[in-house]
Amino acid sequence: MWQLWLTGLIGIWLIISPWVYNFAGNTGALWNSIIFGAIELILAIWAGVQLKNKT
């Protein structure tokens, strides 16, 4: 279960990293980071729900 929390945190980090590392002005990199971070976060939440439903 801790792996899902870590994956979720990585997804959140990908979403906020353009502003932390100040590359939000690069539109391509900004949207790439936001989209892949959101996908990773959604998949971590989905996997957590599936795991909880199994037990």
N, C-alpha and C positions, 0 to 999 in steps of 0.2 A: 504493500500500500504506500510505503514511503516513496517508491519510485514514481507513482502517479503525482504525489505532491511536488516532487522535484521537477517532473515534466511540466506541470502547471506553472511553477515558478519560472522555468526557462521560457515558457510561452509569454508570460507577463514581461520578463526581461527583454525579450525580442520586441515586444510592442513599445516599451518605453526607451529602449536603447538609442533610437535616433536623437532624442533630446538630451540624453545623458552624455553621449559622445559627440553631440553637436554636428550631426550630418543630416538634420531634418531639411536642409536646403536642397539636398540631392533627392529629387522627387522619386526617381527609380528605386534608390536604396531605401528611402522612407517607406514606400508602399510595399516593397518586398519584405521588409522587416515586420511591418504591421500585419500583412496578410499571413505570412508564415507563423508569426507569433499567435495570431488568432486561431489558425488551424490547429496548432499544437495545443493551445489551451482548451479548445473545444474537444479535441480527441482525448485529452487527459481527463476532462470532466466526464465524457461519455464512457471511457474505460472504467472510471471509478463507479459510475452508476451501474454498469454491467457487472462489475465485481461485487458490489453490494447486493444486487438482486440474486446472485448465485448463492450467497450464503444465507 
